[in-house]
């Protein structure tokens, strides 16, 4: 049975963010650094899909983005993977493997020490860009393409390679995927189903389809900047990034003397139900409290 108030400890972390890293991230925040540039030109021919007219077929009016740049580096042998298999692996899977290892290492755990444990893996993955590339080149498909591009394998491969026996799944709730994955990881610990969980997510840009789609829907900022709660806002900016946290039952973390980075007091997830349009947020939560009431009470939907 789940204990809603059972605290969950965050004991390890790893992330990848545009133009920054673990050492410089805090400095960038304090300096209000602008990390938005443009989609890395190695991903596709940007000029071929760029046009200022929103209605021009097959184009986007912007490729402004937070980008991780060249992401070709990956030590396949370190994870016991063959070069042939890795060629067909979505780089999102590669990053999640790296960050999972680093999160365990950051917590002071040798990944080998968790082999056979009930550690769960909950990952948020909403981008399927890498698989789309094979639609443009059927001859490149081989026996590794299925596991390399299927979303569920992004979590399953972590459980497989590290021999983790807890629940292992990918959650796709669009922009909230990582947060919802995090919530379900916490719930798994609160239920006593597992004592440890890797939770996180990843999003990388490998195909112009996402930009074309959101451009046609007028969702992307022509200024190339998110201006939240500002009258000059004209859309949002897509960015790459990822992160993985190692979560643990708080009482067990204290008992083991783990380095606790933060404590999750509670988490929740819901849906807006019916509203004016599918992609527009609702001003009222499912519990009947409107947006103003949420601000005054300090709660979030």
URJOBEL-V897984 format. One record per residue. RES is the residue in three letters. SS is DSSP state (2 for helix, 1 for strand, 0 for the rest). PSI is psi in degrees with one decimal (NA if undefined). BURIAL is b if it has 16 or more other C-alpha atoms within 10 Angstrom, else e. Layout:
# URJOBEL-V897984
res={RES,RES}
ss={SS,SS}
psi={PSI,PSI}
burial={BURIAL,BURIAL}
This chain:
# URJOBEL-V897984
res={UNK,UNK,UNK,UNK,UNK,UNK,UNK,UNK,UNK,UNK,UNK,UNK,UNK,UNK,UNK,UNK,UNK,UNK,UNK,UNK,UNK,UNK,UNK,UNK,UNK,UNK,UNK,UNK,UNK,UNK,UNK,UNK,UNK,UNK,UNK,UNK,UNK,UNK,UNK,UNK,UNK,UNK,UNK,UNK,UNK,UNK,UNK,UNK,UNK,UNK,UNK,UNK,UNK,UNK,UNK,UNK,UNK,UNK,UNK,UNK,UNK,UNK,UNK,UNK,UNK,UNK,UNK,UNK,UNK,UNK,UNK,UNK,UNK,UNK,UNK,UNK,UNK,UNK,UNK,UNK,UNK,UNK,UNK,UNK,UNK,UNK,UNK,UNK,UNK,UNK,UNK,UNK,UNK,UNK,UNK,UNK,UNK,UNK,UNK,UNK,UNK,UNK,UNK,UNK,UNK,UNK,UNK,UNK,UNK,UNK,UNK,UNK,UNK,UNK,UNK,UNK,UNK,UNK,UNK,UNK,UNK,UNK,UNK,UNK,UNK,UNK,UNK,UNK,UNK,UNK,UNK,UNK,UNK,UNK,UNK,UNK,UNK,UNK,UNK,UNK,UNK,UNK,UNK,UNK,UNK,UNK,UNK,UNK,UNK,UNK,UNK,UNK,UNK,UNK,UNK,UNK,UNK,UNK,UNK,UNK,UNK,UNK,UNK,UNK,UNK,UNK,UNK,UNK,UNK,UNK,UNK,UNK,UNK,UNK,UNK,UNK,UNK,UNK,UNK,UNK,UNK,UNK,UNK,UNK,UNK,UNK,UNK,UNK,UNK,UNK,UNK,UNK,UNK,UNK,UNK,UNK,UNK,UNK,UNK,UNK,UNK,UNK,UNK,UNK,UNK,UNK,UNK,UNK,UNK,UNK,UNK,UNK,UNK,UNK,UNK,UNK,UNK,UNK,UNK,UNK,UNK,UNK,UNK,UNK,UNK,UNK,UNK,UNK,UNK,UNK,UNK,UNK,UNK,UNK,UNK,UNK,UNK,UNK,UNK,UNK,UNK,UNK,UNK,UNK,UNK,UNK,UNK,UNK,UNK,UNK,UNK,UNK,UNK,UNK,UNK,UNK,UNK,UNK,UNK,UNK,UNK,UNK,UNK,UNK,UNK,UNK,UNK,UNK,UNK,UNK,UNK,UNK,UNK,UNK,UNK,UNK,UNK,UNK,UNK,UNK,UNK,UNK,UNK,UNK,UNK,UNK,UNK,UNK,UNK,UNK,UNK,UNK,UNK,UNK,UNK,UNK,UNK,UNK,UNK,UNK,UNK}
ss={0,0,0,0,0,0,0,1,1,1,1,1,1,1,1,1,1,0,0,1,0,0,0,0,2,2,2,2,2,2,0,0,0,0,0,0,1,1,0,0,0,0,0,0,0,2,2,2,2,1,0,0,0,0,0,0,0,0,0,1,0,0,0,1,1,1,0,0,0,0,0,0,0,0,0,0,2,2,2,0,0,0,2,2,2,2,2,0,0,0,2,2,2,2,2,2,2,2,2,2,2,2,2,2,2,2,0,0,0,0,2,2,2,2,0,0,0,0,0,1,1,1,1,1,1,0,0,0,2,2,2,2,2,2,2,0,0,2,2,2,0,0,0,0,2,2,2,2,2,0,0,0,2,2,2,2,2,2,2,2,2,2,0,0,0,0,0,1,1,1,1,0,0,2,2,2,2,2,2,2,2,2,2,2,2,2,2,2,2,2,0,0,0,0,0,1,1,1,1,1,1,1,1,0,0,0,0,0,2,2,2,2,2,2,2,2,0,0,0,1,0,0,0,0,0,0,0,0,0,0,0,0,0,0,0,1,0,1,1,0,1,1,1,1,1,1,1,1,1,2,2,2,2,2,2,2,0,0,0,0,0,1,1,1,0,0,0,0,0,0,0,0,0,0,0,0,0,0,0,0,0,0,0,1,0,0,0,0,0,1,2,2,2,2,2,2,2,0,0,0,0}
psi={135.5,138.9,100.8,-31.2,6.3,118.2,149.4,132.8,139.8,116.6,-5.7,153.9,156.7,145.4,163.3,121.7,154.3,130.5,19.1,172.1,-172.1,-32.5,-32.7,-5.7,-48.8,-41.3,-40.5,-41.1,-47.0,-30.8,3.2,42.3,140.4,111.8,9.0,129.1,-110.9,155.0,135.0,129.0,-12.6,-11.7,-43.8,171.8,96.7,-43.7,-29.2,-20.9,11.8,130.4,134.7,-23.0,114.5,-31.4,-4.5,123.6,141.3,23.6,165.4,149.2,-1.7,148.6,25.9,137.5,154.9,122.2,148.4,0.0,-143.2,120.8,28.0,-21.1,125.2,129.3,87.3,-43.1,-33.3,-36.9,9.5,29.4,145.5,149.2,-37.6,-39.5,-40.3,-32.7,-33.5,3.0,127.5,125.4,-20.8,-37.6,-40.7,-45.7,-41.0,-36.3,-48.6,-47.3,-32.6,-45.2,-47.3,-36.3,-40.8,-43.2,-41.8,-31.3,-6.8,17.2,129.2,124.2,-33.0,-24.9,-15.3,0.0,130.2,-2.3,171.2,19.6,128.1,160.7,115.0,113.4,140.9,118.5,115.9,-10.4,131.9,28.3,-43.1,-37.9,-31.7,-27.3,-29.1,-21.6,-28.6,-9.6,78.4,-31.1,-15.7,-10.8,134.5,-165.5,-15.6,-6.1,-39.3,-54.5,-24.3,-24.2,-7.2,129.8,-43.6,-30.4,-19.9,-35.0,-42.8,-35.8,-35.2,-48.3,-39.0,-53.1,-32.1,1.5,52.7,133.5,0.5,179.9,143.3,108.2,156.9,138.3,131.0,102.6,38.0,-127.9,-21.9,9.7,-49.2,-40.2,-40.3,-38.0,-42.6,-45.4,-46.5,-30.0,-43.6,-42.0,-38.3,-38.6,-41.9,-34.1,-10.9,11.1,-38.2,164.7,-18.0,150.2,138.3,126.4,138.4,-150.7,173.2,147.5,120.4,154.2,114.7,-0.2,142.8,-11.2,-44.9,-44.2,-41.4,-44.5,-49.1,-26.7,-45.6,-27.0,5.7,26.7,-23.4,142.7,127.1,-25.9,-16.1,29.2,137.8,126.2,75.8,132.5,22.4,139.6,-22.3,0.1,136.7,22.9,-169.9,175.3,129.3,140.1,154.0,159.5,169.1,163.8,150.3,134.7,144.9,118.4,150.5,148.5,124.6,-46.1,-39.6,-34.8,-42.4,-44.5,-36.9,-8.4,27.6,152.7,105.3,115.7,-34.7,162.9,129.5,109.0,-35.5,160.3,159.8,161.0,143.5,-175.4,157.2,-16.4,-153.6,138.3,-171.3,-30.5,153.2,-39.1,3.3,128.2,155.3,144.6,-2.9,134.1,170.5,-17.8,5.4,-4.8,129.3,177.6,-42.2,-39.9,-34.9,-43.4,-42.9,-28.9,-12.2,12.3,160.2,150.6,NA}
burial={e,e,e,e,e,b,b,b,b,b,b,b,b,b,b,b,b,b,b,b,e,e,e,e,e,e,e,e,e,e,e,e,e,e,e,b,b,b,b,b,e,e,e,e,e,b,e,e,b,b,b,e,e,b,e,e,e,e,b,b,b,b,b,b,b,b,b,b,b,e,e,e,e,e,e,e,e,e,e,e,e,e,e,e,e,b,e,b,b,b,b,b,b,b,b,b,b,b,b,b,b,b,b,b,b,b,b,e,b,e,b,e,e,b,b,e,e,b,b,b,b,b,b,b,b,b,b,b,b,b,b,e,e,e,e,e,e,e,e,e,e,e,e,e,b,e,b,b,b,e,b,b,b,b,b,b,b,b,b,e,e,b,b,b,b,b,b,b,b,b,b,b,e,e,e,b,b,b,b,b,b,b,b,b,b,b,b,b,b,b,e,e,b,b,b,b,b,b,b,b,b,b,b,b,b,b,b,b,b,e,b,b,e,b,b,b,e,b,e,b,b,b,e,b,b,b,e,e,e,e,e,e,e,b,b,b,b,b,b,b,b,b,b,b,b,b,b,b,b,b,e,e,b,e,e,e,e,b,e,b,e,e,e,e,e,e,b,e,e,e,e,e,e,e,e,e,e,e,e,e,e,b,e,b,b,e,e,e,e,e,e,e,e,e,e,e,e,e,e,e,b}
